[in-house]
Amino acid sequence: MAVLGVQLVVTLFTATVMHRLAPHCSFARWLLCNGSLFRYVHPSEEELRVLAGKPRPRGRKERWANGLHDEKPLSVPRDAPFQLATCPLTAVDALVLRFFLEYQWFVDFAVYSVGVYLFTEAYYLVLGPVQEANISVFWCLLTLAFSLKVFLMVTRLYFSAKEGGERSVCLTFAFLVLLLAMLVQVVREETLELGLEPGLASVIQNLEPVLKKQGWDWA
């Protein structure tokens, strides 16, 4: 651990745990399949026949006697008093959803990234290392990159649809975000001061000795 560094060991351990536990324990899968979401159960053919008033003949002879050897498609009246049953959504039901695997992988990766980030911040708070780079920033950048990838994937799907209002919804929200960005520009600087300059100065101060050891000219 002294050779690799604590943060690198934690990163390798987190990647191994994420790879091993993903098929068995998933936070994203639990969010959808914890019993809070329900789906409608498709009615059976017997229930539809009862509603249509056409019970299934018991045998082949009865079918021929009733003239049902050429059975017509079953039609159920629209005003039939039928109540669809519901059941909790399971992981098997969610597998047929589009982008479910991408959603599961991204949410799980974001959860592990938050865990690595919290551990790194606690590690810096307790020991205060100066000569060691912050690997949690790399995890955060990967999470941001994967979120942009999923966002562009879904947006491309919406724009490829010839019918429907998905394209209009995307354009409307894009102009809404642009309007909010323009409104933020009007707000005074004192209101939006987030302390970025002190944070940037701290990053430069921490990187300066590391880059000097590697032969970089620090201006």
N, C-alpha and C positions, 0 to 999 in steps of 0.2 A: 504494500500500500504506500510505503514511503517513496518507492520508485515511480509508481503510476500517479500518485496523488489521490487524495480522498474524493475529490469531485469526479475524477475519471472512473474510479472504482464504483461510485454510486451510479454513474451513468451506465456502465456496463451491467451492473446488477439490475437497474431499472429496465433496461432493454431486454434482459433475459427473463425477468418476471413478466413483462408485458407480452413477450412471445409465448411463454408457457401458459399463462393464465387466461389469455384471450379466448380460447375455445371453451373454457369452463366458467370463467367469472368475468363478466363484462358490465361495466356501469351503464353504458349506452343501452345494452339489451335490457337491463333492469328498468331503465326509465320508461321503456315502451311496454314491457311485459311484466310489470309488477302488480297487475290486477286492476289498475285504474282505467285502462282502455278496454272497450268491448267491441265485438264485431257481431254482425247478424249471421245466424246459421241458416244455410240454404235449406228450404223445406224438402222433405223426401217426396218421392213420387206417389206414395200412398196417401200422404196428406193432400197433395194436389188433386188426386183422383176423388177424394172425399169431398173437397170443395167444389169440384166440377160436377159431382153427382154421377161419376162413371167409375164404379168399383172395378177392380181388376178381376177378370174371370179366373176361376180356380184352376181349370184344366183346359187342354186343347179342344176337347169335345164341346165344352161349354162355349168356347170361343167360336167354333164353327156353327154351333146351333144359334147363336145370337148374331151371326153375320159379322163377326169381328176379326175374320182372318186377315183382312187388310185394314189394320188399325190406323185411324187418322191421328194427326197430331193433337195432343191434349191441349185444350184451351180452357183457361180458368176465367170466370167473370171478373170484371174489374171491381165490382162492389162486393166481392166475396169477403165475409168477415173473418179475416185471417190475421193473426198476430205473429210476427217473426220472433223467434227465440234469439236470445243473445248469450254469448259466452266470452270470458276474458280472452284477450289477445295473447297468444303464445309465441314463442320464438319460431316455431315452424310456420305460423301464419305470417310473421314479419319477414321471413326469408324471401317471400315472393314480391315484397315491396321493392320498387326501384330505388336505387341508391342506398339501400339499407346497409349493405356491407361497407360502403364508403362512410356512411354516417357512423356506424359502430366503430370503425377503425379510427376515425378522426376524433370522436368524443373520448374514446379510451386514451388516445395519444395525448389529448389536451389535459386529461386528468393526471396522467403520469408526468406531464410537463409541469403542471402546477405543484405536484409533489416534489419534483427535483428542484424547482425554484424555491419552495419554502425551506427545503433542507439546506440549500446553498446559502440562503439569506441567514438562516440560523447559524450555519457554520461560520459565516463572515462575522456575525454578531458576537459569537462566543470567542473565536480564536483571532479574528481580525487579520487574515492573511493579506499580505501586500504583494508578494511576488508570484501569486497564482492567479491565472485568468479565471473569469467567471464563466463556467460552462453552461449555467442555466440560461444565459443570454442566447446561446446557440439553440437550446430547446425552445425558447420563446420564438425565435426567428423561424424555426421549422414549423411550429404551430401556426404562425401567421402565413407562411407560404402554403401550407396544406389547406388552410381556410380559404385563401384566395383561389386555390385550385378547385375546390369544391364549389365555390361561388361562381366561378367562370363556367364550370361544367353545367350547373343548373341553369345559369343564364343563357347559355348556348342552346340548351334544350327548350327553354321558353321561347327564344327567338326563332327556332326552327319550326315551331308549330304554326301551321297556316291558318287554323281556326282557333278562336278563343281570344280572351283578353289578357293573356299572360304578358304579351309584348307591351301592351299599353300600361299594365301595372308596373313593369320594370322601368319604363320610361318615366312614368309618373313619380316613382320613388327616386329615380336618379335626379330629376329636376328638384324634388323636395330636398334631397341632400345638398344639392348645389345652392338652393335658397338658404338653408341653414348655415352653410359655410360662408355665404356672403353676409348673413346676419352676424356671425361670429366676428367677422372683420370689423364690424362697426363698434363692437364692445371695446371699452377702454382696456389698455394693456395691464393696468393694475388689477383689474378684475380677473383676468385670465392668467395671471402669473402663477406658474406651477413649479418654480424652482428648477428649471432645466439648466440654467447656466451654472449654478453650483454643482449640479450632478455631472455635467460635462467636464467641469474642472476637476472633479474627483476622479472621473474615468481617466483623464489625461495624466493625472498625478500617479495613478496606479500603473498605467501602461508605460510610463517613461522609463523606469529602471529595467523592465522586461525587454523593451525594444533596444535599449542601449547595450544590453548583454548580447543581443543577436546582431549587433553591428549596424543598427539603424541610426542615421543622423537625426537627432531630435532638435528641431529648430524652436 
